[in-house]
Amino acid sequence: MACSNGIPTFSMPPTASKLISAVNHPLRRRILFAYLDGSFVCASAQEVAAALDQRVGPVAYHLKTLADGEVLRPVQNHGWTLGVEADWLRVVLEVWAEAEVAG
């Protein structure tokens, strides 16, 4: 969803390979859950790092990786926001967690 004007601007969900790559790291999943639980709608790497008690460098890298996977998108002068619908992403992460447990 857009941060500046509040109008949702979601794109089509990413391809399966992009999605798997995007959520295949524990810190990236923590970042996504922080967006889903409402910790932030738009956030800079510094804000995400502070919220997750992580260093900025690795968080910035993972934010860019999530953007490459089309799960997050950059918002000029505001940081990063979800690039997919939250409900859809919740389902994806729940399925991922169940698959890890069943592993």
QUIVEN-V893182 format. One record per pair of residues at least 12 apart in sequence whose ideal C-beta (glycine too) atoms are under 7 Angstrom apart, sorted by the first residue. I is the first residue (numbers start at 1). J is the second residue. D is the distance in Angstrom with one decimal. If there is no record, write none. Layout:
# QUIVEN-V893182
((I	J	D) (I	J	D))
This chain:
# QUIVEN-V893182
((1	41	6.6) (1	81	6.2) (1	82	6.3) (2	75	6.9) (2	81	6.9) (3	41	5.9) (3	42	3.3) (3	75	4.9) (3	78	4.7) (3	81	5.3) (4	75	6.7) (4	78	6.5) (10	83	6.8) (10	84	6.0) (10	85	5.3) (11	70	6.7) (11	83	5.8) (13	84	5.6) (13	88	6.2) (14	69	5.5) (14	70	3.8) (14	71	6.3) (18	69	4.4) (18	70	5.7) (19	69	6.3) (19	92	6.6) (21	69	5.6) (22	65	6.6) (22	66	5.3) (22	69	3.0) (22	71	4.7) (23	92	6.8) (23	93	6.6) (23	96	5.5) (25	62	6.7) (27	54	6.8) (27	58	6.7) (27	62	5.3) (28	62	4.9) (28	65	6.5) (28	66	5.8) (29	93	6.4) (30	52	5.8) (31	48	6.0) (31	52	6.9) (31	62	6.0) (31	63	6.9) (31	66	6.7) (32	71	6.8) (32	89	6.4) (32	93	6.3) (33	93	6.9) (34	48	6.8) (34	51	5.9) (34	52	6.4) (35	82	5.4) (36	86	5.7) (36	89	6.4) (36	90	5.8) (39	51	5.5) (41	81	6.2) (42	75	5.5) (42	78	4.6) (42	79	5.0) (42	80	6.9) (42	81	4.8) (43	79	4.7) (43	80	6.1) (44	79	3.9) (45	59	5.1) (45	60	3.9) (45	63	5.6) (47	79	6.6) (48	63	6.7) (63	80	5.1) (67	80	6.9) (70	83	5.7) (71	83	5.9) (71	84	5.8) (71	89	7.0))
